[in-house]
């Protein structure tokens, strides 16, 4: 791969300026408050990964393959909305900053869509139910893009320091992880057992309470994190007055410009495949824990302790990053995720795990989930931090700060965890595993459960070989990033002596 960190072509003119330059590190309070922006996404992903397919298939009776088709359509539209939201937020001008205005705009449609998704009208036909699911998922995904994409861009913009960026992301994930644990632990209380239905997850009446709770919590976190970080707008790069107002043609052109970045393409494709594998595993986790391992709501809540692994990742990331390259940490994490998943199912087949009614089994699998959480969080932190480095590389190449578009890549890959995971999970449940709808624990034949365990525990983890091979091509290491930032500092110093006309440069380069 060609090293583009030094530029022999005419240097671009920078087009974004900060009203104030931050002195020193980002305050802890800012990192903490900014981290609350992770909670709505955590709640949404938990709802999608844990309950959505189970609810529409096993509770409402919709075919898993039909649900997967609906999710595929919504994901295609999401693939368009994420980079568009990023491109729009990159050039949007407002007194509230180019990011915050869009985040505020997204709150109401996101929360209404989330409520409606888990509280559909009663007595709908299969076709009407599928259309309702499609309408709600499309609305939810598109509206949430205008919150999550600008939010991800702000995380990259708060600091220009190589290691500080990772710590900002670590704090964000710490808040999101801890909040997600509390949510997952207590949310099962809205699924009480009844005389008719012992396992409350299969009671349709409980889902309206769940819809109110999750929509209200998302509204709270989205509003708080947006309003409480408005005082940071002055430290964030904003478009200069010389840049033309953004329109659809320019958004498409700028998105195309970002997609030319080789480092972005490698990282995005690797993470997309890995996210799809992880997401499929998360879908199967609900089915496996309920039908294969035989856990009820009282046992399922303890899997939220996987946060202990996530918390450990946050505290170990700084020494790891000081010693190893970001890419190498990501490679090891992906490998361990695959090995751990294969090991769990293999030990069951070998008869080396306790029986389902043994309390020790829950302890072992919760510990296993914590190890998976550790590796998963390392992967996410490295991905987000590497995207910030790519933004610097992109700015040096063409003068465009495109954190928004690159954040769209981050956001879409995260949604792929739920989107592609749910799609693949639904198709595999119907076409490969032949899992029947409307079933409750103890009613599923053993041969079906064995097929599900093989797909979940052996076949899917093996697919991580593909992102592993792709990441070997990513060579934007610490030395190259430091060189890029040195050149950018020279350009910024020169920009103070000459009025910015970066949009002219962009127009010439297209």
Secondary structure by P-SEA (a helix, b strand, c coil): ccccccccccbbbbcccccccccccccaaaaaaaaccaaaaaaaaaaaaccaaaaacccccccaaaaaaaaaaaaaaaaaaaaaaaaaaacccccccccaaaaaaacaaaaaaaaaaacccccccaaaaaaaaaaaaaaaaaaaaacaaaaaaaaaaccccaaaaaaaaaaaaaaaaaaaaaaaaccccccccccccccccccccaaaaaaaaaaaaaaaaaaaaaaaaccccccbbbbccccccccaaaaaaaaaaaaacaaaaaaaaaaaaaaaaaaaaaaaaaaaacccccccaaaaaacccaaaaaaaaaaaaaaaaacccaaaaaaaaaaaaaaaaaaaaaaaaaccccccccaaaaaaaaaaaaaaaaaaaaaaaaaaaaaaaaaaaaaaacccccaaaaaaaaaaaaaaacaaaaaaaaaaaccccccccccccccccaaaaaaaaaaacccccccaaaaaaaaccccccaaaaaaaaaaaaaaaaaaaacccaaaaaaaaac
